[in-house]
Amino acid sequence: MKILVLGAGAWGTALAISAASQSPPRHRVVLWARDPQQAQEMQAQRENQRYLPGVAWPAALEVSATALDATDSPLLDVDLVVVATPMASLRAMLQTLQRVSVPVAWLCKGFESPLGTSAGVSSSMGLMGHEIKAQVVPGLKVGVLSGPSFALEVARGQPTALVAASDRACVRDALVAAFHGPSLRVYANDDIVGVEVGGAVKNVLAIATGLCDGLALGLNARAALITRGLAEMNRLGLALGARGETFMGLSGLGDLVLTATGDLSRNRRVGQLLAQGLGLQQAVDSLGHVAEGVYSARTVVQRAGHLGVDMPISRAVVALLDGKLSSQQAVAALMGRDPRHEQI
C-alpha cells in the first residue's frame, strides 16, 4: 500500500513513522511538506527536528515537497491519503483532493472557524470535518482517524489505540490496513459524527481541566470536570445525530481523559497558563503548536446554543478565553449553579 500523509507537523510525522516502521515493511509511506526547505532538512537529518526532535525516521519513510498538482505529483498511484493539517486548512486541502478516487482521511479535531452562510448546512457557526466534506467534495470517500494519542508516544512506538471512523467500509478497511500494527491498534467505527464531536469537544474540556490543575483545585474537582464534561459531549453529540455509545469509546472518554490529564496536552497547558495569569495570546504563542480547543470553543458553544443543548463548562471556557471572566470567576460560576438531578 502507498500511503501519502499531507502535512509534516507532529501528528502527521508520527503516523508516517508508525506506518513506515512496521516489520517487515508493508507500505510505501510518503510524508508531504508544503515547505520545500523543511522537506530538505528532514530528508538530510532523517528526523523532524521542528516538531519531533530526537525521533529517528525508519528507512522506509520518504519525504516530498512536490506540488500536488504537478505532473509527478505524490498523489499518483496512491492507495490512501491522510490529511494531517490543522482544521483551518482542511477545506482547502479537500478541494485540492476533489479528483482523488482513493480513500481520504483527516487527523484534525475541532470545528472550522465560521465562514458565513452557504447552501445546506449553515457555516455561520463553523463546521466539523464531515460537514465540510459534504459541502465541497460530496463524492469523496472519506473518514477520520482519531482517539487518545500524543504524537511523541506514537512516533516512539509506545502502545496506542485509535479509531477509524467512516460511513464507508472501504475507508475504514484502508485505515486499519495502513496503521494497525504491533504498537498501534486501530478499531473501526461507522459513527463519524460521534467520533468528530468527541475529538472537538474534548479539547475545550481540556482547557477547563488545565485551569483546574493550574489553580490547584484538587483531584476531586478534576474528576468532576471530566465526568460532567463527558455529559456535555454526549448531549451535543446526540443532538447532532451521533450514537451515545461512541462517547464511551476511544474518541470520547478515552481522548478526553488523555487530553485533560496528560502533560503533553497543549489544550490542558493553555488552561494552566491562563490560571497562572498569562493572557490568551501569550499562552498560545508559548506553545509553538496549534491548540485546537482555543479555536473550537466558541463554535462548540454556538452549535450547542442553536440546538438548545446546555454546556455550562464549555460556556465558562469561552467566557474565560474572551476575557469576560477571570479564572476564579469561571470556577465560581460553575460551582454556583443551582442543584439538579444528575443526567448523562
C-alpha positions as CSV (number, residue, x, y, z in Angstrom):
1,M,0.0,0.0,0.0
2,K,1.2,3.5,-0.9
3,I,0.2,6.0,1.9
4,L,0.6,9.7,1.4
5,V,0.5,11.8,4.6
6,L,-0.2,15.5,3.8
7,G,1.3,17.7,6.5
8,A,4.6,17.4,8.3
9,G,3.6,18.6,11.7
10,A,4.0,16.4,14.8
11,W,0.9,14.2,14.3
12,G,1.3,13.6,10.6
13,T,5.0,12.8,11.1
14,A,4.3,10.4,13.9
15,L,1.7,8.4,12.0
16,A,4.0,8.3,8.9
17,I,6.8,7.0,11.2
18,S,4.5,4.4,12.7
19,A,3.3,3.1,9.3
20,A,6.8,3.0,7.9
21,S,8.2,1.2,10.9
22,Q,6.3,-2.0,10.5
23,S,8.4,-5.0,10.2
24,P,8.6,-6.5,7.7
25,P,7.9,-3.3,5.7
26,R,4.3,-3.5,4.3
27,H,3.8,0.0,3.0
28,R,5.5,2.8,1.0
29,V,5.0,5.9,3.1
30,V,5.5,9.4,1.8
31,L,5.3,12.4,4.1
32,W,4.5,15.6,2.2
33,A,5.6,19.0,3.4
34,R,4.3,22.3,2.0
35,D,7.7,23.9,2.7
36,P,10.5,22.6,0.4
37,Q,13.2,23.8,2.8
38,Q,11.6,21.8,5.7
39,A,11.4,18.8,3.4
40,Q,15.1,19.1,2.5
41,E,16.1,19.5,6.2
42,M,14.0,16.4,7.2
43,Q,15.5,14.4,4.4
44,A,19.0,15.3,5.3
45,Q,18.5,14.8,9.1
46,R,16.1,11.9,8.8
47,E,14.0,13.4,11.6
48,N,11.6,16.2,12.1
49,Q,13.6,18.5,14.3
50,R,10.9,21.2,14.3
51,Y,8.1,19.1,15.7
52,L,9.6,15.7,16.9
53,P,13.2,16.3,17.6
54,G,15.2,13.2,18.6
55,V,12.9,10.7,16.9
56,A,14.8,9.0,14.1
57,W,13.0,8.0,10.9
58,P,12.8,4.4,9.6
59,A,14.5,3.8,6.3
60,A,11.1,3.2,4.6
61,L,9.8,6.7,5.2
62,E,10.1,9.1,2.2
63,V,9.6,12.9,2.2
64,S,8.3,15.1,-0.6
65,A,7.5,18.7,-1.3
66,T,6.4,18.2,-4.9
67,A,3.3,20.2,-5.7
68,L,0.2,18.1,-5.5
69,D,-0.9,19.3,-9.0
70,A,2.4,18.6,-10.6
71,T,2.9,16.0,-13.4
72,D,4.9,13.9,-10.9
73,S,2.6,14.6,-8.0
74,P,3.0,12.3,-5.0
75,L,-0.8,11.6,-5.4
76,L,0.0,9.4,-8.4
77,D,-0.7,5.7,-7.7
78,V,-1.5,6.3,-4.1
79,D,-3.8,4.0,-2.1
80,L,-4.6,6.2,0.9
81,V,-4.4,9.9,1.5
82,V,-4.1,11.1,5.1
83,V,-4.7,14.9,5.7
84,A,-2.6,16.0,8.7
85,T,-3.2,19.7,8.6
86,P,-4.9,21.8,11.2
87,M,-8.7,22.1,10.9
88,A,-8.3,25.6,9.4
89,S,-6.7,24.1,6.3
90,L,-9.0,21.1,5.8
91,R,-11.4,22.8,3.4
92,A,-8.7,23.9,1.0
93,M,-7.0,20.5,1.2
94,L,-10.2,18.6,0.4
95,Q,-10.8,20.9,-2.6
96,T,-7.3,20.1,-3.8
97,L,-8.2,16.4,-3.5
98,Q,-11.6,16.5,-5.2
99,R,-10.5,14.3,-8.1
100,V,-8.9,11.7,-5.9
101,S,-10.7,8.3,-6.2
102,V,-9.0,6.6,-3.2
103,P,-9.9,6.8,0.5
104,V,-9.1,10.1,2.2
105,A,-8.9,10.6,6.0
106,W,-8.1,13.5,8.2
107,L,-6.5,13.7,11.6
108,C,-7.6,17.2,12.7
109,K,-10.0,17.6,15.6
110,G,-12.3,20.5,16.1
111,F,-14.6,22.9,14.3
112,E,-13.8,25.1,11.4
113,S,-13.9,28.8,12.1
114,P,-17.2,30.3,10.9
115,L,-17.2,31.3,7.3
116,G,-20.7,32.7,6.7
117,T,-23.8,31.0,5.5
118,S,-23.9,28.8,2.4
119,A,-26.3,26.3,0.9
120,G,-27.2,23.3,3.1
121,V,-25.6,23.4,6.5
122,S,-25.1,26.9,7.9
123,S,-21.4,27.5,8.3
124,S,-22.0,30.7,10.3
125,M,-21.5,28.5,13.3
126,G,-18.5,26.6,12.0
127,L,-18.4,23.0,10.7
128,M,-16.9,19.7,11.5
129,G,-14.8,17.8,9.0
130,H,-17.6,15.6,7.6
131,E,-19.8,18.7,7.2
132,I,-17.0,20.5,5.3
133,K,-16.6,17.4,3.0
134,A,-20.4,17.4,2.3
135,Q,-20.2,21.0,1.1
136,V,-17.0,20.9,-1.0
137,V,-16.5,17.3,-2.2
138,P,-19.6,15.3,-1.5
139,G,-18.5,12.3,-3.7
140,L,-15.1,11.8,-1.9
141,K,-14.6,8.6,0.1
142,V,-13.6,10.0,3.5
143,G,-13.1,9.2,7.1
144,V,-11.3,10.4,10.2
145,L,-8.6,8.7,12.4
146,S,-9.0,9.8,16.0
147,G,-8.6,8.7,19.6
148,P,-6.3,9.2,22.6
149,S,-2.9,9.8,21.1
150,F,0.1,12.0,21.8
151,A,2.3,12.3,18.7
152,L,5.5,11.7,20.5
153,E,4.4,8.4,22.0
154,V,3.1,7.1,18.7
155,A,6.4,8.1,17.0
156,R,8.3,6.2,19.7
157,G,6.3,3.1,19.2
158,Q,4.6,3.2,22.5
159,P,1.2,1.3,22.7
160,T,-1.7,3.3,21.4
161,A,-5.3,2.6,20.3
162,L,-7.1,4.7,17.7
163,V,-10.5,4.6,16.0
164,A,-11.0,4.8,12.2
165,A,-14.5,6.3,11.5
166,S,-16.3,6.5,8.3
167,D,-19.7,5.6,6.8
168,R,-17.8,3.7,4.1
169,A,-16.3,0.3,4.8
170,C,-13.6,0.8,2.2
171,V,-12.2,3.8,4.1
172,R,-12.3,2.0,7.5
173,D,-10.6,-1.0,6.0
174,A,-7.9,1.1,4.4
175,L,-7.1,2.9,7.6
176,V,-6.9,-0.4,9.6
177,A,-4.7,-1.9,6.9
178,A,-2.4,1.1,6.9
179,F,-1.9,1.7,10.5
180,H,-2.8,-1.4,12.6
181,G,0.3,-3.0,13.9
182,P,2.2,-4.3,16.9
183,S,2.3,-0.9,18.8
184,L,-0.8,0.7,17.3
185,R,-4.3,-0.8,17.4
186,V,-7.0,0.6,15.1
187,Y,-10.7,-0.1,15.7
188,A,-13.3,0.6,13.1
189,N,-16.4,2.7,13.7
190,D,-19.2,3.9,11.4
191,D,-20.3,6.8,13.6
192,I,-18.2,9.6,12.1
193,V,-20.4,12.3,13.7
194,G,-19.8,10.9,17.2
195,V,-16.0,10.5,16.6
196,E,-15.7,14.0,15.4
197,V,-17.8,15.5,18.2
198,G,-15.7,13.7,20.7
199,G,-12.5,15.0,19.1
200,A,-13.7,18.5,19.1
201,V,-15.3,18.9,22.5
202,K,-12.5,17.1,24.5
203,N,-10.1,19.9,23.5
204,V,-12.4,22.5,25.0
205,L,-12.8,20.5,28.2
206,A,-9.1,20.0,28.4
207,I,-8.7,23.8,28.8
208,A,-11.1,23.6,31.7
209,T,-9.2,20.8,33.4
210,G,-5.9,22.6,32.8
211,L,-7.4,25.6,34.5
212,C,-8.5,23.4,37.4
213,D,-5.0,22.0,37.8
214,G,-3.4,25.4,37.4
215,L,-5.4,26.7,40.3
216,A,-4.6,23.7,42.4
217,L,-8.3,22.9,43.0
218,G,-7.5,19.2,43.6
219,L,-8.2,15.8,42.1
220,N,-11.9,15.9,43.2
221,A,-12.5,18.9,41.0
222,R,-10.6,17.4,38.1
223,A,-12.7,14.2,38.3
224,A,-15.9,16.3,38.4
225,L,-14.9,18.4,35.4
226,I,-14.0,15.3,33.3
227,T,-17.3,13.5,34.2
228,R,-19.6,16.4,33.7
229,G,-17.6,17.4,30.6
230,L,-18.3,13.9,29.2
231,A,-22.0,14.5,29.8
232,E,-21.8,17.8,27.8
233,M,-20.0,16.0,25.0
234,N,-22.7,13.3,24.9
235,R,-25.6,15.8,24.9
236,L,-24.1,17.7,21.9
237,G,-23.3,14.6,20.0
238,L,-26.8,13.1,20.4
239,A,-28.3,16.4,19.2
240,L,-26.0,16.3,16.1
241,G,-27.0,12.7,15.3
242,A,-24.3,10.7,16.9
243,R,-24.7,7.5,18.9
244,G,-24.3,7.7,22.7
245,E,-22.1,4.6,22.9
246,T,-19.4,6.3,20.8
247,F,-18.7,8.6,23.7
248,M,-17.8,5.7,25.9
249,G,-15.1,4.7,23.5
250,L,-11.7,5.8,22.4
251,S,-12.7,9.0,20.7
252,G,-14.9,10.1,23.6
253,L,-14.0,9.1,27.1
254,G,-10.5,7.8,26.0
255,D,-9.4,11.0,24.3
256,L,-11.0,13.2,27.0
257,V,-9.1,11.5,29.8
258,L,-5.8,11.7,27.9
259,T,-6.1,15.3,26.8
260,A,-7.5,16.5,30.2
261,T,-4.8,14.8,32.3
262,G,-1.7,14.3,30.1
263,D,1.3,16.6,30.5
264,L,1.8,16.5,26.7
265,S,-1.7,18.1,26.1
266,R,-1.4,21.5,24.5
267,N,-5.1,22.4,25.4
268,R,-4.6,21.5,29.0
269,R,-1.4,23.6,29.0
270,V,-3.4,26.6,27.8
271,G,-5.7,26.3,30.8
272,Q,-2.7,26.0,33.1
273,L,-1.1,29.1,31.7
274,L,-4.3,31.1,31.9
275,A,-4.5,30.1,35.6
276,Q,-1.0,31.5,36.1
277,G,-2.2,34.9,34.8
278,L,-0.9,34.8,31.2
279,G,-3.1,36.4,28.6
280,L,-4.6,34.1,25.9
281,Q,-2.3,35.3,23.1
282,Q,0.8,34.8,25.4
283,A,-0.4,31.3,26.3
284,V,-1.0,30.3,22.7
285,D,2.3,31.8,21.5
286,S,4.3,29.9,24.1
287,L,3.1,26.5,22.8
288,G,4.7,26.5,19.4
289,H,1.9,24.2,18.2
290,V,-1.8,24.7,17.4
291,A,-4.2,24.2,20.4
292,E,-7.5,23.4,18.6
293,G,-9.6,23.9,21.7
294,V,-8.9,27.7,21.6
295,Y,-10.4,27.9,18.1
296,S,-13.2,25.4,18.6
297,A,-14.6,26.5,21.9
298,R,-16.8,29.3,20.6
299,T,-18.2,27.2,17.8
300,V,-18.9,24.3,20.2
301,V,-21.0,26.7,22.4
302,Q,-22.7,28.3,19.3
303,R,-23.7,24.9,17.9
304,A,-25.0,23.8,21.3
305,G,-27.0,27.0,21.8
306,H,-28.5,26.6,18.3
307,L,-29.6,23.1,19.3
308,G,-30.8,24.0,22.8
309,V,-28.1,21.9,24.4
310,D,-26.8,23.0,27.8
311,M,-23.0,23.1,28.1
312,P,-22.0,25.1,31.1
313,I,-18.4,24.1,31.3
314,S,-17.8,24.9,27.7
315,R,-19.6,28.3,28.1
316,A,-17.3,29.1,31.1
317,V,-14.2,28.3,28.9
318,V,-15.4,30.6,26.2
319,A,-16.0,33.4,28.7
320,L,-12.5,32.8,30.1
321,L,-11.0,32.9,26.6
322,D,-12.9,36.1,25.7
323,G,-11.7,37.8,28.9
324,K,-15.2,38.1,30.2
325,L,-14.4,36.0,33.3
326,S,-11.2,35.6,35.3
327,S,-10.0,32.1,36.2
328,Q,-11.5,32.4,39.7
329,Q,-14.8,33.8,38.4
330,A,-15.1,30.9,35.9
331,V,-14.8,28.4,38.7
332,A,-17.3,30.3,40.9
333,A,-19.8,30.4,38.0
334,L,-19.7,26.7,37.7
335,M,-19.8,26.0,41.4
336,G,-22.6,28.5,41.9
337,R,-25.1,26.8,39.6
338,D,-28.4,25.6,41.1
339,P,-28.6,21.9,42.2
340,R,-30.2,19.4,39.8
341,H,-30.6,15.7,39.1
342,E,-27.5,14.1,37.5
343,Q,-28.1,13.4,33.8
344,I,-25.8,11.8,31.3
